[in-house]
Each structure stands twice: as C-alpha cells, then as structure tokens.
Amino acid sequence: MGLFNRKRLDDGGDDEFEEPGVALYTPQMLVKRLLWDIIPCPDVDKMLPLMKLTPDSEEVREMEHRASHERLQEIMPLKDMLDLLTPLVSGITASAMLVNSGIQADEETAVALQRHHSQVVRASLVAVIANLLDMGIIEYGNGVQFGEQLLG
C-alpha cells in the first residue's frame, strides 16, 4: 500500500507534472503510527505484542515517539472544535450502538457508555487527523481562524 503524489511543475502555469513521488506506508507502519498517537506513550510497548507487531529498535522507537508528539502538536488548533464535536458524535454513536443492539439501558449506563465512547472517538479522530495532516493529504485552509489563531 502506498500513497502517490503528483505535483504540478511551477513554471508559469503549464499542465506539466513531476514524476510521481512515492511515500510508502505499510499497514504495519500505519498501525504503529496510530498506536503511538492513540495510546499513552508508556503503554505502547505493552500493546505491540497484543497487536502482533514487531518492536522497533530503541533508536526507531525514540524517533516514532518524537514524531507522534510532533503530529499531535499540529492538531492543537483543532482542540476547541474537537472538544465541542466529540461529545456530540459520541452521543449519537453510543445511542445508535444501544438501539442497534436492542439493549435497554438505564440513563446512568447510557451516560457511562457515552463518556467511555467519547474517549475512544476523540482518540481516533485525533490520530486520524494528525496522520492525514502529516501525510499532506489534508491541510489547514488559508485564513481559517480558530479563536485568536489565524492559520494559513
């Protein structure tokens, strides 16, 4: 599995493209990146055997750890929006899980499920968005403003 990028040559507007550049992300590499971005750092090593992943050398481990923190820092401008949207999404999805399963839950159980589900949804969204930004698949739009911070 790989991601291919074709960039337009910047020579006055011609429709010429560079040869495709390849950024290769193997499934194992993607899983490790997501694992670093979702799981608290001290727990990553415990998760590798559970997921049947090969541990990296100490040098690569430190590099992946640092890269994860850099990816996560890139999404900080989205923190307030994620804080707003995550409980809404998790309320919908947790309720749908109960409805689709046919389980009748009291309000306390439903709220607990939603709270737990909110943590899962947020961690997933953060990891996916951070990786899409890092891979250059998505980017912040010019002039997009989050609070006091202008991006672009």
Stockholm file with secondary structure:
# STOCKHOLM 1.0

chainA/1-152         MGLFNRKRLDDGGDDEFEEPGVALYTPQMLVKRLLWDIIPCPDVDKMLPLMKLTPDSEEVREMEHRASHERLQEIMPLKDMLDLLTPLVSGITASAMLVNSGIQADEETAVALQRHHSQVVRASLVAVIANLLDMGIIEYGNGVQFGEQLLG
#=GR chainA/1-152 SS CEEEECCBCCSSSCCCBCCCEEEECCHHHHHHHHHHHHSCGGGHHHHHHHTTCCCCCHHHHHHHHHHHHHHHHHTGGGHHHHHHHHHHHHHHHHHHHHHHHTCCCCHHHHHHHHHHHHHHHHHHHHHHHHHHHHTTSSCCCTTCEETTEECC
#=GC SS_cons         CEEEECCBCCSSSCCCBCCCEEEECCHHHHHHHHHHHHSCGGGHHHHHHHTTCCCCCHHHHHHHHHHHHHHHHHTGGGHHHHHHHHHHHHHHHHHHHHHHHTCCCCHHHHHHHHHHHHHHHHHHHHHHHHHHHHTTSSCCCTTCEETTEECC
//
